[in-house]
Amino acid sequence: MAIREVIEDELENSLRMQKDYVRALAQLPKGNLIKKKIKGNEYWYMQIRDGKKVRFDYVKNASAAMIRKYKKAKEDRARYRNLLAQARKQIRQLERMLRSGSSI
């Protein structure tokens, strides 16, 4: 197998992984559940990006399950964004290698 074919296979794999990461990010719940302390009392708010603005909506009954769900979603979102950035970087490098072509 020629080096060019290996690079093309790796590029195809990286593009597939990029699609998977984008799909996984889209399936996560939107927003972030945050706790604010106001005058000694704790209140839960849903932080949502609305265009360029960030909006905070009060959550009246934040259950423990809901808090865990959004905490896990926040961790997953950070992990997928990191993996997506790595995949995009690798795609750029592989495409550059294929464009240069003469040395492969």
C-alpha positions in Angstrom: 0.0 0.0 0.0 1.4 3.4 -1.0 1.9 6.2 1.4 -0.6 8.3 -0.5 -3.3 5.6 0.0 -2.6 5.5 3.7 -2.9 9.2 4.0 -6.2 9.2 2.0 -7.6 6.5 4.3 -6.6 8.4 7.4 -8.2 11.6 5.9 -11.4 9.7 5.3 -11.3 8.3 8.9 -10.7 11.8 10.3 -13.6 13.3 8.3 -15.9 10.5 9.6 -14.7 11.2 13.1 -15.4 14.9 12.6 -19.0 14.2 11.5 -19.5 11.9 14.6 -18.2 14.6 17.0 -20.5 17.3 15.4 -23.5 14.9 15.6 -22.7 14.1 19.3 -22.4 17.8 20.1 -25.8 18.5 18.5 -27.5 15.8 20.6 -26.3 17.2 23.9 -28.9 19.4 25.7 -28.5 23.1 25.0 -27.4 25.5 27.6 -25.7 25.2 31.0 -27.3 24.9 34.4 -25.6 27.2 36.8 -26.1 28.1 40.5 -26.2 31.7 41.6 -26.0 32.8 45.2 -28.2 35.8 45.8 -28.5 37.3 49.3 -27.5 34.1 50.9 -30.0 31.9 48.9 -29.0 29.6 46.1 -31.0 29.7 42.8 -30.5 27.7 39.6 -30.5 29.3 36.2 -30.3 28.0 32.7 -27.6 29.8 30.8 -28.4 29.9 27.1 -26.6 31.7 24.2 -29.0 33.7 22.1 -27.0 34.9 19.2 -24.3 37.1 20.6 -26.1 37.5 24.0 -26.1 35.2 26.9 -29.5 34.7 28.5 -30.2 33.4 32.1 -33.6 31.8 32.7 -34.6 30.9 36.2 -35.3 27.2 36.8 -37.9 26.8 39.5 -37.4 23.2 40.4 -33.9 21.9 39.6 -33.9 18.2 40.6 -30.7 16.4 41.4 -31.1 14.3 38.2 -31.4 17.5 36.1 -28.3 18.9 37.8 -26.3 15.7 37.1 -27.6 15.6 33.5 -26.4 19.1 32.7 -23.1 18.6 34.6 -22.4 15.5 32.5 -23.5 17.4 29.3 -21.0 20.2 30.1 -18.2 17.7 30.6 -19.1 15.8 27.4 -19.4 19.1 25.4 -15.9 20.1 26.5 -14.5 16.7 25.6 -16.2 16.6 22.2 -15.1 20.1 21.4 -11.5 19.2 22.2 -11.7 16.0 20.0 -13.3 18.0 17.2 -10.5 20.6 17.3 -7.9 17.8 17.1 -9.7 16.1 14.2 -9.9 19.4 12.3 -6.2 20.0 12.9 -5.4 16.5 11.6 -7.7 17.0 8.5 -5.8 20.2 7.6 -2.5 18.5 8.0 -3.5 15.5 5.9 -5.0 17.7 3.2 -1.8 19.7 3.1 0.2 16.5 2.7 -2.0 15.4 -0.2 -1.8 18.8 -1.9 1.9 18.8 -1.8 1.7 15.4 -3.5 5.1 15.4 -5.2 6.9 14.1 -2.1 4.5 11.3 -1.4 
